[in-house]
Amino acid sequence: MATARRTWGVTLDARTPPYLSDHRVQGAVVYLAAAFVEMGLSAARAGLGEGPIVLEEVEILKALVLNDRAASEMQLTLDDDATSFDIRSRSCAADSSWALNVSGRMRLNSYSPEPNPIDLQALLDRCPTEFSVFKFYELFEGSGLEYGPEFRTIESIRLGEEEGVFEIRGAEPGSDAEDCLLPPPVLDACFQAPTLAIRGEGLYLPVFLGKLT
């Protein structure tokens, strides 16, 4: 007998939750990739139980653009054995069909070795050049990606020959993101950092995450 797949749903718009309005692409509020990833992590915890989570092959297939005129409904669904998930959305307006926004795989990590220690001072010594955080966010604005205060979480930047050190502020106590497994503003800052290596014309947004552990 077929069993119902586990599904979670939420209704949101350009102002709910409030931090979304600080993430705009060419003026439009766009649901951020980091928030999709956090949804996958939360679903993995619910579906797989305790243990180190691995998300793999997370693909952003369609952007979710939000507006003030009509709310959107979003659903995350796990497959029967909780090894993959998809996220779909539709406008709450009449006769709207579901669109597939994200797909990905999940599992518990059966082998989780201790990470190699990082010599922070040696890394800082290799990255002596300070780069202006203000100028960093100006580069985004010039390409049409507008970050409000909630997503300006990079506090300092130091660059070296082929590497860099970015200091990222964690979730503020009492904020909407405080209870997340991986707060979207923090993960989004990790997505922001590599774009400094490109520094070309055009707009770059994350569309694929190979593996997150």
N, C-alpha and C positions, 0 to 999 in steps of 0.2 A: 504494500500500500504506500502511495506517495506521501511524503511528509512535507509540511509547510517549511519553506526556507526562512531562516531567521532574518528579520528585516527591522530596521530602525528608520524613523522618518522625522523630518523637521521642516518647519515653515520659516522662511526668512525673506528679508528684503534688503534694500540698500542701507537701511538704518538699524537692522537687527540681525546679529548682535552688533553693538555700536562700533566696535573696532573695524568692521568691514569698510566703513566709509573712508578710512585712512588708506585704502588700497585701491587705487584708481589707474586704469589704463586708458589713456587718451580721453580722460574726463569721466569715463564710465566705471562704476563700482564692479569689480570682477572678483569672484570668489577665488581665493588664492590657493595655489598648489599645496602649500604647507598645511592648510586646513584640511584638504582632502587626505593628506598623509596622516594627520592626526586622527581623522575618522577611521582610517584603516587600522591604525594602532589600537584604538579603543575597541573596534570590532574584534580584532585578533585577541585582545585580552578577554573579552566576553566569550568568544567562541572557543579559544584554546586553553584558557585558564592561566595559571601562574607559570612563570618561566621567561627566559629571554626571548623576545619577539624578533622575527625577521620578516620584513616586507621585501618582496622582489617583483621586478617587472611591473612597477606601477606606472601606468600610462595615462596621461591626460589627453583624452580623445576629443573633448569639446569643452570650450570655456563656458562657465556659467556667469552670465552678465545679469546683474541685479538692478532693479530700478524702484522708484518710489510709487509708481502708478499701479503696479500689480505685484503681489508677493509671489514667491516661487516655492514649490514643494520639492524636497530632496529626499531620496531614499537610498540607504545602503543595504545591500542584501548579501548574505553569505551563501556559498554553495552548501550542499548537504553535509560534506565532511569538513567544513570550515578550513579549506585550503586556498580558497580564492574569494574575491569580493568584487562587486561592481557598485557604482554610484550613478544614479539616474536623477534627472530633474525635469520639471515641467512648470510652466506658469500656472498660477491658480485661476487664471482667466478661463472661461468656458472653452471646451473643445480643444484643449492643449494636449498634445501627445508627449510621452516620455522620451527623453533623449539620454543616450549613454554618455556620461561625462568621463568616467574613470573606471579602469579595471586594474586588478593587481592580484598578486599571490601572497600568501602568508603561511608561516609555520613557526614552531618553536625551535630554537637553536639547541640541538642536542650536544654540541661541542662549543663551549664558550671559553677560550683560553684568556688568560690575563693579557691585556693590551701591553705592547711594548712601551716602557716609560719614555717620556719626552723630556729632553734637557731644555727647559724653557729658556734659560739664560743663553745657551748656545744658539738657540733659534733666534732670540732677540738680537744677538750679536751679528747674525747673518742677515738681519733685516733692519739696517740702521736708518733707512729713509722714512721719515714721517710723511704721510699723505693726508691732506685735509679732508676730514669727514664732511664738512660743508660742501666742498667741491665734489666729493664722491656722490652725494645725493643730487647735486646740480646736474651731473652727467645723466642720471636717470630722468630727471625732469626734461632735459633736452631731447630725450628719445620718446617722451610721452608717458613715462611711468611715474606716477605721482604717489609718493609715500608721505602720509601724515605722521604725527608724533608716535602713534602706536607701532609703526613699522620702521622708525628711525632708531633702531636699537644698537647699531654699530657705534661704539664710542671712541675708538681709536684705531688707526691703521698704520702699520709699519711694513715696508716693502724691502725685499732683497732682490737678488739676481733672478731667481725662478720660484720664489715663495714669498709668503706674506703672513703677517700676524694681525688678526682682527679681534679686538675686544668687543664682546657682545653682552649687552645688558640682559639679564634674565627677566622673567615675568614679574611684574609688580605685584606685591601683596594686595589681595582684594580685587585684582583685575579679572576679566572674563577668562583669561588664559591660565590663571594660576593653577587650576586643578587638572590641566591637560597632562597627558603622558609626555608629550613633547610640544610645548607651547608654540602655536603657529608663528607669532612674531619672532621667536628665537630661531626656528627652522628657516623662516623666510630670510633672515639675515645671513644664514649659511648659504642660501641660494643666491643672495645678492653678491656676496664676496667674489666669486669667480668671474663675474662680469667685468671686474676691473682689468683682468688680463686681456679682454677683448678690445675694449675702448674703441670700437668701430662705430660706424653709423648704423642705425637700425634699433629695433626693439627686440630684446631677448627675454623670453619667459621659459620657465622649466616645463617640459612636456614629458619627460621620462626619468624615472628613478630606478636604476638597476638593482640596487640592494641597500637596505637600511637595517642595521643591527643595533 
